[in-house]
Amino acid sequence: MAKTDFPLIFERGKEGRTSYSLPELDVPEMDLDSAFADSYIRKEAPNLPEVSELELMRHYTALSRRNYGVDSGFYPLGSCTMKYNPKINEDAARLEGFSYIHPHQDPETVQGAMEMMYDLQTSLAEITGMHDFSLQSAAGAQGEWTGLMMIRAFHETNGDLNRSKVIVPDSAHGTNPASVSVAGLDVVTVKTNEHGLVDLEDLKRVVDDETAALMLTNPNTLGLFETEIMEMAEIVHNAGGKLYYDGANLNAIMGYTRPGDMGFDVVHMNLHKTFTGPHGGGGPGSGPVGVTSEFAPYLPKPVLMKRDDHYTFDHDRPASIGRIKPYYGNFGINLRAYTYIRTMGAEGLKKVSEHAVLNANYLMRRLEKEYELPYPQHCKHEFVLSGKKQKQLGVRTLDIAKRLLDYDYHPPTIYFPLNVEEAMMTEPTETESKETLDGFIDAMIRISEEAKDDPELVQEAPHQTVVKRMDETTAARKPILRYQQ
């Protein structure tokens, strides 16, 4: 563990200091020897620091200031949509009628919560052009797997047992081929052409009678809209395959076009991206899955239904792929997304995409003179630069990312997508002001100048952070997970 500029909590401890006071014991003391096996009983007191309440508060407050999040600064990670999380969402999630209920309650006692879930499904269906939705999936990657399992079940039901191939672009998110493999299907790669779009001729080459689906993000991972999507849908559908939509980049197109209108059969959405659910901490996320009418029988069960003015869970779904998660999804995250949609309205969501695209193009055009721009056409919500110019000076994209930390900016996504050398993928989202974008631009330009004038300064960055540059390979493979004196 790296030495910091303030004592760690273990090093602050002095015998006899306490940061808590417990009420007098008002129940009989438990006989541990009779209640637990000997191997479970501690023989010595734990070696915990003894600190005062004030010291404890200062320690954790100092640590919190070193955390980086959307509320503390610009977060331009490409393909992540790290937008501001409105606090009204948190207020709604804390209403007692929502926060005090339990998934084991009788559905008759939680009709209000079920109505919210049903309305959210309806809203998501309208936004994407789908027929029906399931909120059960806990994350985008699980949504991908769920959608692929439904496509697999569809083909098997129709006797197409040889359809085992899923076509994935070479610029795709890493979760796409991973989800294909976990679903027991085979990955087939389709090439990107010189314009950063799916190569239509290569798609025709790889599509055959074993094609189960084409898995696509639109806009794609390069931030470019696949203008030939209708032709792609026709090619795949004519061969008997289906189209799966990865909703990671939905923030760019709301109110302008919908996956269903492009010919997609199954979609997943990332509510923690497009619809302002919080990121981080390992979750919880939410990756609802939407389908056309022919796929509705395969949705995970139970399916939330509305009959007259009554809401119920339908468990009688013989073609369903089954339950994919305990209960009915991450309710709190779904509620936050519902609040956001109702707050924004249809016109507001359209403005979201307009401003996201405007911000991305503003950043891209301001930086294209300093960094190489592999695909110069207008982007959508994100764009990809290359650090090839700087690499020729001995400064890698990783060095640029580390130097950004000295300017108090979180770096963009680096070395992805894989088909761009020294890639830097940046997504500003719609919630950032022009002043924030200008500050980031200035920092990127200064780093480009430093790469020319003083490359060692960038190569050895960061200089201002508590922890300097780490051996990231060792940190990932051999992490130190506990305090060492």
DRENDO-132260 format. One line per field, with one value per residue (C-alpha): residue in one letter; x, y, z. Coordinates in nm, 3 decimals. Layout:
! residues N
r <- (A / ...)
xx <- (X / ...)
yy <- (Y / ...)
zz <- (Z / ...)
END
This chain:
! residues 485
r <- (M / A / K / T / D / F / P / L / I / F / E / R / G / K / E / G / R / T / S / Y / S / L / P / E / L / D / V / P / E / M / D / L / D / S / A / F / A / D / S / Y / I / R / K / E / A / P / N / L / P / E / V / S / E / L / E / L / M / R / H / Y / T / A / L / S / R / R / N / Y / G / V / D / S / G / F / Y / P / L / G / S / C / T / M / K / Y / N / P / K / I / N / E / D / A / A / R / L / E / G / F / S / Y / I / H / P / H / Q / D / P / E / T / V / Q / G / A / M / E / M / M / Y / D / L / Q / T / S / L / A / E / I / T / G / M / H / D / F / S / L / Q / S / A / A / G / A / Q / G / E / W / T / G / L / M / M / I / R / A / F / H / E / T / N / G / D / L / N / R / S / K / V / I / V / P / D / S / A / H / G / T / N / P / A / S / V / S / V / A / G / L / D / V / V / T / V / K / T / N / E / H / G / L / V / D / L / E / D / L / K / R / V / V / D / D / E / T / A / A / L / M / L / T / N / P / N / T / L / G / L / F / E / T / E / I / M / E / M / A / E / I / V / H / N / A / G / G / K / L / Y / Y / D / G / A / N / L / N / A / I / M / G / Y / T / R / P / G / D / M / G / F / D / V / V / H / M / N / L / H / K / T / F / T / G / P / H / G / G / G / G / P / G / S / G / P / V / G / V / T / S / E / F / A / P / Y / L / P / K / P / V / L / M / K / R / D / D / H / Y / T / F / D / H / D / R / P / A / S / I / G / R / I / K / P / Y / Y / G / N / F / G / I / N / L / R / A / Y / T / Y / I / R / T / M / G / A / E / G / L / K / K / V / S / E / H / A / V / L / N / A / N / Y / L / M / R / R / L / E / K / E / Y / E / L / P / Y / P / Q / H / C / K / H / E / F / V / L / S / G / K / K / Q / K / Q / L / G / V / R / T / L / D / I / A / K / R / L / L / D / Y / D / Y / H / P / P / T / I / Y / F / P / L / N / V / E / E / A / M / M / T / E / P / T / E / T / E / S / K / E / T / L / D / G / F / I / D / A / M / I / R / I / S / E / E / A / K / D / D / P / E / L / V / Q / E / A / P / H / Q / T / V / V / K / R / M / D / E / T / T / A / A / R / K / P / I / L / R / Y / Q / Q)
xx <- (0.000 / 0.136 / 0.229 / -0.011 / 0.037 / -0.182 / -0.170 / -0.379 / -0.644 / -0.429 / -0.142 / -0.362 / -0.466 / -0.372 / -0.473 / -0.778 / -0.941 / -1.293 / -1.524 / -1.847 / -2.057 / -2.292 / -2.602 / -2.597 / -2.660 / -3.030 / -3.041 / -2.873 / -2.517 / -2.486 / -2.285 / -2.060 / -1.914 / -2.255 / -2.379 / -2.084 / -1.826 / -1.486 / -1.334 / -1.568 / -1.480 / -1.208 / -0.932 / -0.774 / -0.922 / -0.901 / -0.613 / -0.832 / -0.724 / -0.844 / -0.933 / -1.162 / -1.484 / -1.335 / -1.030 / -1.254 / -1.473 / -1.172 / -1.017 / -1.321 / -1.399 / -1.043 / -1.081 / -1.414 / -1.247 / -1.010 / -1.295 / -1.386 / -1.742 / -1.990 / -2.074 / -1.710 / -1.591 / -1.610 / -1.619 / -1.561 / -1.539 / -1.644 / -1.932 / -2.022 / -2.253 / -2.138 / -2.402 / -2.527 / -2.767 / -3.053 / -3.122 / -3.497 / -3.439 / -3.297 / -3.593 / -3.836 / -3.641 / -3.662 / -4.039 / -4.164 / -4.421 / -4.132 / -3.840 / -4.025 / -4.184 / -4.053 / -4.054 / -4.220 / -4.525 / -4.861 / -4.891 / -5.223 / -5.037 / -4.786 / -5.008 / -4.855 / -4.504 / -4.624 / -4.799 / -4.470 / -4.289 / -4.556 / -4.549 / -4.169 / -4.193 / -4.444 / -4.219 / -3.913 / -4.115 / -4.220 / -3.866 / -3.718 / -4.006 / -4.042 / -4.359 / -4.285 / -4.018 / -3.878 / -3.714 / -3.562 / -3.205 / -2.962 / -2.706 / -2.637 / -2.423 / -2.695 / -2.940 / -2.720 / -2.710 / -3.086 / -3.157 / -2.927 / -3.087 / -3.426 / -3.293 / -3.145 / -3.475 / -3.665 / -3.451 / -3.464 / -3.844 / -3.862 / -3.635 / -3.333 / -3.093 / -2.794 / -2.820 / -2.531 / -2.339 / -2.371 / -2.206 / -2.027 / -1.838 / -1.465 / -1.528 / -1.788 / -1.797 / -1.607 / -1.924 / -2.079 / -1.856 / -1.841 / -2.221 / -2.235 / -1.997 / -2.180 / -2.504 / -2.342 / -2.320 / -2.028 / -1.878 / -1.825 / -1.649 / -1.753 / -1.503 / -1.524 / -1.475 / -1.263 / -1.549 / -1.574 / -1.898 / -1.986 / -1.847 / -2.161 / -1.977 / -1.805 / -2.142 / -2.282 / -1.982 / -2.024 / -2.405 / -2.525 / -2.787 / -2.609 / -2.650 / -2.854 / -2.818 / -2.627 / -2.533 / -2.490 / -2.465 / -2.600 / -2.439 / -2.144 / -1.850 / -1.666 / -1.954 / -2.076 / -2.428 / -2.461 / -2.631 / -2.682 / -2.866 / -3.180 / -2.972 / -2.800 / -3.136 / -3.258 / -2.946 / -2.970 / -3.349 / -3.351 / -3.102 / -3.332 / -3.127 / -3.233 / -3.096 / -2.988 / -2.945 / -2.688 / -2.842 / -2.519 / -2.529 / -2.900 / -2.826 / -2.746 / -3.073 / -3.371 / -3.662 / -3.498 / -3.499 / -3.568 / -3.408 / -3.744 / -3.771 / -3.423 / -3.527 / -3.398 / -3.584 / -3.436 / -3.280 / -3.132 / -3.099 / -2.861 / -3.071 / -2.758 / -2.631 / -2.907 / -3.154 / -2.929 / -2.912 / -2.589 / -2.274 / -2.005 / -1.955 / -2.009 / -2.378 / -2.665 / -2.734 / -3.032 / -3.043 / -3.408 / -3.470 / -3.726 / -3.861 / -4.088 / -4.417 / -4.277 / -4.025 / -4.267 / -4.337 / -3.967 / -3.932 / -3.798 / -4.079 / -4.270 / -4.393 / -4.563 / -4.911 / -5.197 / -5.552 / -5.809 / -5.676 / -5.507 / -5.138 / -5.016 / -4.715 / -4.776 / -4.583 / -4.761 / -4.514 / -4.428 / -4.191 / -4.008 / -3.632 / -3.708 / -3.618 / -3.280 / -3.261 / -3.417 / -3.737 / -3.821 / -3.516 / -3.329 / -3.637 / -3.459 / -3.261 / -3.571 / -3.757 / -3.481 / -3.501 / -3.880 / -3.847 / -3.601 / -3.826 / -4.130 / -3.930 / -3.787 / -4.087 / -4.067 / -3.934 / -3.683 / -3.537 / -3.505 / -3.315 / -3.088 / -2.971 / -2.939 / -2.713 / -2.511 / -2.435 / -2.359 / -2.115 / -1.933 / -1.889 / -1.770 / -1.500 / -1.399 / -1.358 / -1.160 / -0.916 / -0.876 / -0.583 / -0.381 / -0.468 / -0.528 / -0.895 / -0.927 / -1.287 / -1.342 / -1.718 / -1.957 / -1.996 / -2.294 / -2.261 / -1.893 / -1.583 / -1.247 / -0.913 / -0.576 / -0.252 / -0.037 / 0.117 / 0.220 / 0.343 / 0.598 / 0.734 / 0.761 / 0.434 / 0.170 / -0.203 / -0.159 / 0.080 / -0.175 / -0.441 / -0.213 / -0.118 / -0.487 / -0.502 / -0.261 / -0.513 / -0.793 / -0.972 / -1.074 / -0.925 / -1.141 / -1.158 / -0.820 / -0.704 / -1.063 / -1.207 / -0.931 / -0.932 / -0.796 / -0.427 / -0.364 / -0.739 / -0.897 / -1.276 / -1.449 / -1.816 / -1.902 / -2.279 / -2.540 / -2.509 / -2.173 / -2.145 / -1.938 / -1.706 / -1.633 / -1.572 / -1.341 / -1.139 / -1.095 / -0.998 / -0.736 / -0.586 / -0.570 / -0.403 / -0.149 / -0.064 / -0.016 / 0.226 / 0.407 / 0.452 / 0.644 / 0.841 / 0.894 / 0.790 / 0.942 / 0.698 / 0.409 / 0.581 / 0.629 / 0.281 / 0.088 / 0.286 / 0.014 / -0.183 / -0.150 / -0.057 / 0.187 / 0.193 / 0.139 / 0.238 / -0.116 / -0.049 / 0.076 / -0.200 / -0.462 / -0.308 / -0.162 / -0.367 / -0.292 / -0.635 / -0.555 / -0.358 / 0.008 / 0.196)
yy <- (0.000 / 0.339 / 0.586 / 0.882 / 1.234 / 1.170 / 0.882 / 0.579 / 0.484 / 0.204 / 0.447 / 0.701 / 0.460 / 0.517 / 0.280 / 0.390 / 0.610 / 0.521 / 0.649 / 0.492 / 0.436 / 0.142 / 0.133 / -0.090 / -0.456 / -0.528 / -0.895 / -1.200 / -1.255 / -1.541 / -1.848 / -1.855 / -2.196 / -2.359 / -2.152 / -2.192 / -2.450 / -2.379 / -2.302 / -2.005 / -1.840 / -1.575 / -1.648 / -1.302 / -0.956 / -0.820 / -0.582 / -0.282 / 0.082 / 0.273 / 0.624 / 0.906 / 0.986 / 1.311 / 1.131 / 0.867 / 1.130 / 1.321 / 1.002 / 0.897 / 1.253 / 1.282 / 0.952 / 1.064 / 1.374 / 1.147 / 0.960 / 1.073 / 1.068 / 1.251 / 1.486 / 1.590 / 1.642 / 1.584 / 1.212 / 1.170 / 0.789 / 0.684 / 0.439 / 0.486 / 0.792 / 0.923 / 1.194 / 1.378 / 1.181 / 1.419 / 1.420 / 1.411 / 1.048 / 0.982 / 1.155 / 0.933 / 0.617 / 0.709 / 0.755 / 0.517 / 0.362 / 0.243 / 0.201 / 0.009 / -0.261 / -0.615 / -0.843 / -1.122 / -0.907 / -1.008 / -0.832 / -0.692 / -0.480 / -0.328 / -0.229 / 0.120 / -0.016 / -0.258 / 0.025 / 0.218 / -0.086 / -0.137 / 0.230 / 0.211 / -0.094 / 0.095 / 0.402 / 0.198 / 0.019 / 0.355 / 0.495 / 0.191 / 0.087 / -0.252 / -0.445 / -0.557 / -0.533 / -0.719 / -0.523 / -0.832 / -0.804 / -0.654 / -0.512 / -0.442 / -0.753 / -0.968 / -0.801 / -0.901 / -1.261 / -1.261 / -1.132 / -1.386 / -1.668 / -1.559 / -1.553 / -1.899 / -2.027 / -1.877 / -2.059 / -2.386 / -2.366 / -2.316 / -2.614 / -2.407 / -2.600 / -2.515 / -2.139 / -2.097 / -1.798 / -1.439 / -1.171 / -0.900 / -0.597 / -0.573 / -0.244 / -0.393 / -0.367 / -0.651 / -0.770 / -0.855 / -1.151 / -1.253 / -1.268 / -1.467 / -1.726 / -1.747 / -1.805 / -2.109 / -1.948 / -1.880 / -1.538 / -1.435 / -1.102 / -0.856 / -0.590 / -0.213 / -0.024 / 0.287 / 0.508 / 0.339 / 0.158 / -0.208 / -0.331 / -0.434 / -0.663 / -0.841 / -0.878 / -1.045 / -1.278 / -1.396 / -1.429 / -1.783 / -2.037 / -2.079 / -1.710 / -1.668 / -1.290 / -0.974 / -0.796 / -0.425 / -0.089 / 0.210 / 0.460 / 0.224 / 0.224 / 0.478 / 0.719 / 0.694 / 0.621 / 0.309 / 0.471 / 0.138 / -0.023 / -0.094 / -0.278 / -0.475 / -0.571 / -0.690 / -0.901 / -1.073 / -1.117 / -1.259 / -1.520 / -1.612 / -1.435 / -1.173 / -0.835 / -0.765 / -0.402 / -0.318 / -0.008 / 0.133 / 0.429 / 0.506 / 0.850 / 0.976 / 0.900 / 0.943 / 1.115 / 1.086 / 0.717 / 0.388 / 0.044 / -0.106 / 0.126 / 0.017 / -0.349 / -0.476 / -0.766 / -0.763 / -0.476 / -0.412 / -0.074 / 0.053 / 0.250 / 0.350 / 0.516 / 0.674 / 0.720 / 0.853 / 0.560 / 0.589 / 0.410 / 0.264 / 0.041 / -0.271 / -0.196 / -0.227 / -0.156 / -0.233 / -0.370 / -0.415 / -0.620 / -0.529 / -0.747 / -0.747 / -0.933 / -1.260 / -1.274 / -1.182 / -1.549 / -1.598 / -1.312 / -1.406 / -1.500 / -1.388 / -1.116 / -0.811 / -0.780 / -0.532 / -0.666 / -0.387 / -0.167 / -0.453 / -0.555 / -0.911 / -1.134 / -1.398 / -1.718 / -1.932 / -1.878 / -2.218 / -2.075 / -1.844 / -1.879 / -1.878 / -1.651 / -1.480 / -1.297 / -1.323 / -1.120 / -0.873 / -0.658 / -0.387 / -0.194 / 0.115 / 0.174 / 0.118 / 0.371 / 0.628 / 0.581 / 0.613 / 0.940 / 1.071 / 0.981 / 1.141 / 1.449 / 1.495 / 1.400 / 1.315 / 1.655 / 1.661 / 1.323 / 1.447 / 1.753 / 1.520 / 1.353 / 1.686 / 1.832 / 1.511 / 1.511 / 1.885 / 1.855 / 1.561 / 1.734 / 2.054 / 1.864 / 1.664 / 1.968 / 2.160 / 1.870 / 1.735 / 1.970 / 1.841 / 1.470 / 1.241 / 1.192 / 0.856 / 0.915 / 1.285 / 1.281 / 1.426 / 1.198 / 1.132 / 1.123 / 1.021 / 1.018 / 0.845 / 1.026 / 0.859 / 0.942 / 0.829 / 1.177 / 1.183 / 0.823 / 0.930 / 1.170 / 0.892 / 0.976 / 0.703 / 0.737 / 0.593 / 0.879 / 1.134 / 0.975 / 0.986 / 1.349 / 1.446 / 1.348 / 1.632 / 1.871 / 1.725 / 1.554 / 1.191 / 1.042 / 0.922 / 0.553 / 0.450 / 0.172 / 0.101 / 0.031 / -0.209 / -0.125 / 0.227 / 0.255 / 0.453 / 0.513 / 0.774 / 0.746 / 1.050 / 1.099 / 1.434 / 1.370 / 1.645 / 1.755 / 1.932 / 2.307 / 2.474 / 2.607 / 2.253 / 2.134 / 2.429 / 2.348 / 1.988 / 2.103 / 2.339 / 2.057 / 1.823 / 2.093 / 2.167 / 1.798 / 1.783 / 2.076 / 1.912 / 1.597 / 1.809 / 2.028 / 1.807 / 1.448 / 1.316 / 1.532 / 1.343 / 1.004 / 1.024 / 1.157 / 1.180 / 1.416 / 1.569 / 1.263 / 1.086 / 0.761 / 0.796 / 0.571 / 0.209 / -0.116 / -0.176 / -0.529 / -0.641 / -0.446 / -0.631 / -0.976 / -0.958 / -0.701 / -0.625 / -0.639 / -0.577 / -0.330 / -0.415 / -0.250)
zz <- (0.000 / -0.099 / 0.171 / 0.177 / 0.307 / 0.611 / 0.861 / 0.781 / 1.033 / 1.177 / 1.226 / 1.403 / 1.677 / 2.042 / 2.320 / 2.512 / 2.246 / 2.136 / 1.864 / 1.985 / 2.294 / 2.325 / 2.546 / 2.852 / 2.764 / 2.824 / 2.715 / 2.867 / 2.751 / 2.506 / 2.597 / 2.290 / 2.375 / 2.347 / 2.054 / 1.817 / 1.727 / 1.880 / 1.540 / 1.502 / 1.834 / 1.833 / 2.083 / 2.075 / 2.038 / 1.681 / 1.610 / 1.534 / 1.563 / 1.868 / 1.756 / 1.865 / 1.685 / 1.551 / 1.410 / 1.253 / 1.086 / 0.953 / 0.818 / 0.616 / 0.506 / 0.372 / 0.188 / 0.038 / -0.105 / -0.292 / -0.454 / -0.803 / -0.925 / -1.146 / -0.859 / -0.818 / -1.177 / -1.551 / -1.634 / -2.010 / -2.026 / -2.375 / -2.411 / -2.044 / -2.050 / -1.713 / -1.689 / -1.381 / -1.160 / -1.068 / -0.696 / -0.751 / -0.850 / -0.503 / -0.339 / -0.528 / -0.439 / -0.071 / -0.056 / 0.213 / -0.018 / -0.236 / 0.002 / 0.276 / 0.061 / 0.019 / -0.289 / -0.086 / -0.018 / -0.162 / -0.502 / -0.384 / -0.128 / -0.375 / -0.666 / -0.675 / -0.718 / -0.984 / -1.167 / -1.172 / -1.314 / -1.579 / -1.678 / -1.704 / -1.932 / -2.148 / -2.166 / -2.261 / -2.530 / -2.676 / -2.666 / -2.843 / -3.071 / -2.905 / -2.821 / -2.466 / -2.195 / -1.897 / -1.613 / -1.457 / -1.587 / -1.335 / -1.578 / -1.943 / -1.982 / -1.828 / -2.064 / -2.357 / -2.241 / -2.181 / -2.530 / -2.690 / -2.492 / -2.625 / -2.980 / -2.926 / -2.784 / -3.078 / -3.334 / -3.142 / -3.115 / -3.491 / -3.555 / -3.668 / -3.449 / -3.669 / -3.606 / -3.366 / -3.507 / -3.384 / -3.599 / -3.399 / -3.543 / -3.477 / -3.292 / -3.054 / -2.677 / -2.511 / -2.341 / -2.679 / -2.774 / -2.408 / -2.386 / -2.708 / -2.564 / -2.231 / -2.422 / -2.586 / -2.929 / -3.163 / -3.241 / -3.604 / -3.662 / -3.930 / -4.041 / -4.013 / -4.338 / -4.400 / -4.282 / -3.940 / -4.029 / -4.076 / -4.409 / -4.597 / -4.836 / -4.548 / -4.376 / -4.686 / -4.684 / -4.323 / -4.319 / -4.391 / -4.284 / -3.949 / -3.856 / -3.540 / -3.509 / -3.583 / -3.258 / -3.311 / -3.136 / -3.326 / -3.307 / -3.302 / -3.062 / -3.278 / -3.214 / -3.575 / -3.693 / -3.907 / -4.205 / -4.385 / -4.094 / -4.302 / -4.562 / -4.284 / -4.134 / -4.473 / -4.531 / -4.192 / -4.193 / -4.546 / -4.426 / -4.135 / -3.865 / -3.611 / -3.502 / -3.146 / -3.032 / -2.766 / -2.605 / -2.462 / -2.704 / -2.694 / -2.545 / -2.897 / -3.076 / -2.842 / -3.013 / -3.356 / -3.431 / -3.252 / -3.270 / -3.360 / -3.659 / -3.774 / -3.785 / -3.450 / -3.289 / -2.938 / -2.743 / -2.403 / -2.235 / -1.969 / -1.722 / -1.532 / -1.851 / -2.057 / -1.773 / -1.493 / -1.255 / -1.054 / -1.169 / -0.951 / -0.651 / -0.857 / -0.900 / -0.883 / -1.247 / -1.462 / -1.816 / -1.921 / -2.234 / -2.499 / -2.779 / -3.082 / -3.052 / -3.192 / -2.907 / -2.626 / -2.533 / -2.455 / -2.205 / -1.859 / -1.625 / -1.436 / -1.674 / -1.528 / -1.677 / -1.655 / -1.658 / -1.647 / -1.363 / -1.185 / -1.200 / -1.166 / -1.233 / -1.499 / -1.419 / -1.680 / -1.965 / -2.116 / -2.382 / -2.139 / -2.095 / -1.721 / -1.435 / -1.476 / -1.144 / -0.799 / -0.774 / -1.051 / -1.119 / -0.929 / -0.822 / -0.689 / -1.008 / -1.221 / -1.006 / -1.057 / -1.434 / -1.425 / -1.232 / -1.490 / -1.784 / -1.624 / -1.531 / -1.882 / -2.093 / -2.462 / -2.571 / -2.286 / -2.386 / -2.744 / -2.616 / -2.418 / -2.738 / -2.922 / -2.653 / -2.614 / -2.987 / -2.988 / -2.696 / -2.852 / -3.187 / -3.018 / -2.830 / -3.137 / -3.363 / -3.101 / -3.051 / -3.406 / -3.479 / -3.183 / -3.202 / -3.496 / -3.584 / -3.764 / -3.878 / -3.958 / -4.023 / -3.764 / -3.464 / -3.243 / -2.863 / -2.849 / -3.067 / -3.089 / -3.117 / -3.167 / -2.988 / -3.283 / -3.324 / -2.960 / -2.974 / -3.234 / -2.970 / -2.712 / -2.534 / -2.526 / -2.480 / -2.130 / -2.049 / -2.171 / -1.951 / -1.647 / -1.713 / -1.722 / -1.355 / -1.275 / -1.431 / -1.214 / -1.503 / -1.525 / -1.844 / -2.132 / -2.219 / -2.364 / -2.596 / -2.697 / -2.947 / -3.040 / -3.410 / -3.346 / -3.255 / -2.934 / -2.902 / -2.675 / -2.668 / -2.519 / -2.430 / -2.268 / -2.228 / -2.238 / -1.877 / -1.904 / -1.958 / -2.230 / -1.959 / -1.840 / -2.194 / -2.262 / -1.950 / -2.062 / -2.412 / -2.269 / -2.061 / -2.362 / -2.574 / -2.300 / -2.274 / -2.651 / -2.625 / -2.333 / -2.542 / -2.792 / -2.549 / -2.243 / -2.315 / -1.990 / -1.793 / -1.952 / -1.947 / -1.569 / -1.484 / -1.262 / -1.039 / -0.819 / -0.706 / -0.372 / -0.544 / -0.831 / -1.136 / -1.042 / -1.202 / -1.327 / -1.449 / -1.107 / -0.932 / -1.136 / -1.105 / -0.755 / -0.565 / -0.201 / -0.042 / 0.323 / 0.531 / 0.580 / 0.866)
END
